Amino acid sequence: MAPPQRPDRASHTARDMLLSLLALLLIIGSVLAFNRGCSFSPGRPDADPALAPTVDAAVDLGRYARSTDFAIRLPAVPAEWKANSTSSGPVEPVSVVVRVGWITPGRFVQLSQSSAAAAEVVRVETDRESAPTGAVEAGGQTWQVYPGRRDEHAWATSLDGVTLMITGNGSDEEFRTLATATLKAAPLPRS
């Protein structure tokens, strides 16, 4: 007995296509409904700061302080700020930059410290070579204002031969808080 013949494509109607499409949508919809594998959230993403990773900034900066040739400071920041990142990287030709970042209520600020010249630290931390666009007073010292990445700000100053730079999307008040706390902080021990 010969196998049954498949109807040719010309015999399929629009009704057949709609029924096939409906069957596929029902299958996809049930998979998504039972797995909750998809959500719709118009507008900007909503991140919960409580779910962000945390780091022990004191331990990490203490380790960096023992391996760099410049003084590193650990600012005393408000209790609601959560340290969520630390890192280091090269600043050509012969220095490094040490970073610590905090999640503030709804925002992010980062402190970068290096023995390199301000222009080099600005280039590394903002991905651009730029001149200051202004200056602000914070913590009793003048900080040069630079364009940051995306919608971020960048402030830089020098203290005892160390370039300090604050970047992030934090408010001016949060930048001032971090600037003041950094300038007040004593250098961490190097041993």
C-alpha positions as CSV (number, residue, x, y, z in Angstrom):
1,M,0.0,0.0,0.0
2,A,1.4,3.4,-1.0
3,P,1.8,6.1,1.6
4,P,-0.9,8.8,1.6
5,Q,-0.2,11.8,-0.6
6,R,0.4,15.2,1.1
7,P,-1.8,17.9,-0.2
8,D,0.1,20.5,-2.1
9,R,0.6,24.0,-0.7
10,A,-1.9,25.6,-3.0
11,S,-4.7,23.7,-1.2
12,H,-3.9,25.4,2.2
13,T,-6.1,28.4,2.9
14,A,-5.8,31.5,5.1
15,R,-8.0,29.7,7.6
16,D,-5.4,26.9,7.9
17,M,-2.6,29.5,8.5
18,L,-4.6,31.3,11.2
19,L,-5.4,28.0,13.0
20,S,-1.7,27.1,12.9
21,L,-0.7,30.5,14.2
22,L,-3.3,30.3,17.0
23,A,-2.0,26.9,18.0
24,L,1.6,28.3,18.2
25,L,0.6,31.3,20.2
26,L,-1.3,29.1,22.7
27,I,1.8,26.9,23.2
28,I,4.1,29.9,23.6
29,G,1.7,31.7,25.9
30,S,1.3,28.6,28.2
31,V,5.1,28.1,28.4
32,L,5.6,31.8,29.4
33,A,2.6,31.8,31.8
34,F,3.8,28.7,33.7
35,N,7.5,29.6,33.7
36,R,7.2,33.3,34.2
37,G,10.0,33.6,31.8
38,C,9.0,37.0,30.4
39,S,7.8,40.2,31.8
40,F,6.8,43.6,30.4
41,S,8.3,46.7,32.0
42,P,7.9,49.9,30.0
43,G,10.3,52.7,30.8
44,R,13.6,52.4,32.6
45,P,14.7,49.3,34.4
46,D,14.0,49.0,38.1
47,A,16.9,47.7,40.0
48,D,16.6,46.7,43.7
49,P,19.8,47.9,45.5
50,A,19.2,45.2,48.1
51,L,20.0,42.6,45.5
52,A,23.2,44.2,44.3
53,P,26.5,42.4,45.2
54,T,28.5,43.8,48.1
55,V,32.2,43.9,48.9
56,D,34.2,44.6,52.0
57,A,35.8,47.9,50.9
58,A,38.0,48.0,54.0
59,V,39.6,44.6,53.3
60,D,40.0,45.2,49.5
61,L,41.4,48.7,49.8
62,G,43.7,47.5,52.6
63,R,45.1,44.9,50.3
64,Y,45.6,47.5,47.5
65,A,47.3,49.8,50.0
66,R,50.0,47.2,50.7
67,S,50.8,46.8,47.0
68,T,50.7,50.3,45.6
69,D,53.3,53.1,45.7
70,F,50.9,55.7,46.9
71,A,48.6,56.4,49.8
72,I,45.1,54.9,49.6
73,R,42.2,56.3,51.6
74,L,39.0,54.6,52.8
75,P,36.3,57.3,53.3
76,A,33.7,56.9,55.9
77,V,30.5,57.1,53.9
78,P,26.9,57.2,55.0
79,A,25.5,53.9,56.4
80,E,22.9,53.5,53.7
81,W,25.6,53.5,51.0
82,K,26.6,49.9,50.0
83,A,30.1,49.2,48.7
84,N,29.5,47.0,45.7
85,S,32.7,47.0,43.7
86,T,36.5,47.3,44.0
87,S,39.1,47.0,41.2
88,S,42.4,48.2,40.0
89,G,43.8,48.8,36.5
90,P,46.8,50.3,34.8
91,V,47.3,53.9,34.1
92,E,50.1,54.3,31.5
93,P,53.0,54.6,31.6
94,V,53.8,53.4,35.2
95,S,51.0,53.7,37.6
96,V,47.7,52.0,38.6
97,V,44.3,53.2,39.6
98,V,42.4,51.7,42.5
99,R,38.6,52.0,42.5
100,V,35.8,51.5,45.0
101,G,32.2,52.0,44.1
102,W,29.1,52.5,46.2
103,I,25.4,52.2,45.5
104,T,23.7,55.2,47.1
105,P,19.9,55.5,47.4
106,G,19.0,55.1,43.7
107,R,22.4,56.0,42.3
108,F,26.1,55.0,42.0
109,V,29.4,56.8,42.9
110,Q,32.9,55.6,42.5
111,L,36.2,56.8,44.0
112,S,39.4,56.3,42.0
113,Q,42.8,56.9,43.4
114,S,46.2,56.9,41.5
115,S,49.7,58.4,41.6
116,A,49.3,59.2,37.9
117,A,48.6,62.8,36.7
118,A,45.0,63.9,36.7
119,A,44.9,64.1,32.9
120,E,45.9,60.4,32.7
121,V,43.4,59.3,35.4
122,V,40.6,61.3,33.7
123,R,41.5,59.6,30.3
124,V,41.3,56.1,31.9
125,E,38.2,56.7,34.0
126,T,36.1,58.5,31.5
127,D,37.4,57.0,28.3
128,R,38.2,60.4,26.8
129,E,40.8,63.1,26.9
130,S,39.1,66.2,28.0
131,A,39.8,69.5,29.7
132,P,38.0,70.6,32.9
133,T,34.6,72.2,32.3
134,G,34.5,74.0,35.6
135,A,35.4,73.7,39.3
136,V,33.6,73.0,42.6
137,E,34.6,73.4,46.2
138,A,34.1,70.3,48.4
139,G,35.7,69.3,51.6
140,G,37.7,72.5,51.7
141,Q,39.4,71.7,48.4
142,T,38.9,72.6,44.7
143,W,37.8,69.8,42.5
144,Q,38.0,70.1,38.7
145,V,34.8,69.0,36.9
146,Y,35.1,66.8,33.7
147,P,32.6,65.2,31.4
148,G,32.0,61.6,32.5
149,R,30.8,58.5,30.7
150,R,27.2,58.5,29.5
151,D,25.1,60.6,32.0
152,E,27.8,60.6,34.7
153,H,29.8,63.4,36.3
154,A,33.5,63.4,37.1
155,W,35.4,65.4,39.7
156,A,39.2,65.3,40.2
157,T,41.6,66.8,42.6
158,S,45.1,66.1,44.0
159,L,46.0,65.4,47.6
160,D,49.6,64.7,48.7
161,G,50.6,63.5,45.3
162,V,47.6,61.3,44.8
163,T,45.0,62.0,42.1
164,L,41.5,61.5,43.6
165,M,38.6,61.2,41.2
166,I,34.9,60.7,41.8
167,T,32.7,59.5,39.0
168,G,29.1,58.2,38.8
169,N,25.5,59.4,38.4
170,G,25.2,60.5,42.0
171,S,23.8,63.8,43.0
172,D,26.1,66.8,43.7
173,E,25.3,66.3,47.4
174,E,26.5,62.7,47.2
175,F,29.6,63.8,45.3
176,R,30.3,66.4,48.1
177,T,29.7,63.8,50.8
178,L,32.2,61.4,49.2
179,A,34.7,64.2,48.5
180,T,34.6,65.5,52.1
181,A,34.9,62.0,53.5
182,T,37.8,61.1,51.3
183,L,39.8,64.3,52.2
184,K,39.2,63.6,55.9
185,A,40.3,60.0,55.7
186,A,43.8,59.1,56.8
187,P,45.9,57.0,54.5
188,L,45.6,53.2,55.1
189,P,48.6,51.4,56.5
190,R,51.0,50.0,54.0
191,S,52.2,47.0,56.0
